[in-house]
Amino acid sequence: GNSVTQMEGPVTLSEEAFLTINCTYTATGYPSLFWYVQYPGEGLQLLLKATKADDKGSNKGFEATYRKETTSFHLEKGSVQVSDSAVYFCALSEYRANSKLTFGKGITLSVRP
Amino acid sequence: EADIYQTPRYLVIGTGKKITLECSQTMGHDKMYWYQQDPGMELHLIHYSYGVNSTEKGDLSSESTVSRIRTEHFPLTLESARPSHTSQYLCACRGDGYTFGSGTRLTVV
């Protein structure tokens, strides 16, 4: 079956620090990969996605590259802000009509001023 | 502006009460989903639907039930709420991508 593994949290950083959140996956086919973000008291928002190997998704200064050889999709940002404090979920979905999203456990990021 | 709406946002209710969490979408999507989010933030799929009159149980067993009489609505019902049902419930629909509602935070006392 499909699964997503995220690094253990929580993560606390100072403003302007570099961020890396690790994500690896297991899938039987060729999935699309996603990062979702959940701000306090909100639902999930799509942050970025990649649909095939070597694709790079990017949004709001965040980036993640689909690495098929290492089955990874690590999230990075060069300089975090206090407003980036949220819960981040890595997820995958196979390219089938009735495929469902499989989520990692999520990681809480807190950014100090 | 949200295209998928969940009501209520917050609900505190006594044990044994029947409750229905509402989820509505205006995008005409066939595929809809309910996720339960535990205090540790992990998301578990509890129900999904691929269209009117189609409902399936998800990966996590749940005492809740769902119905899909109309494309726009995918309500979730608990016949007799218990403290173990305290959680956040997120509804989503899928077109080209997934769109999530803001969630209902349920507390059963």
Chai-1 contact restraints between the chains, C-beta under 6 A:
chainA,res_idxA,chainB,res_idxB,connection_type,confidence,min_distance_angstrom,max_distance_angstrom,comment,restraint_id
A,E42,B,S102,contact,1.0,0.0,6.0,A-B,restraint_1
A,G43,B,L90,contact,1.0,0.0,6.0,A-B,restraint_2
A,G43,B,F100,contact,1.0,0.0,6.0,A-B,restraint_3
A,G43,B,G101,contact,1.0,0.0,6.0,A-B,restraint_4
A,G43,B,S102,contact,1.0,0.0,6.0,A-B,restraint_5
A,G43,B,G103,contact,1.0,0.0,6.0,A-B,restraint_6
A,L44,B,F100,contact,1.0,0.0,6.0,A-B,restraint_7
A,V87,B,M41,contact,1.0,0.0,6.0,A-B,restraint_8
A,F103,B,L43,contact,1.0,0.0,6.0,A-B,restraint_9
A,K105,B,E42,contact,1.0,0.0,6.0,A-B,restraint_10
A,G106,B,M41,contact,1.0,0.0,6.0,A-B,restraint_11
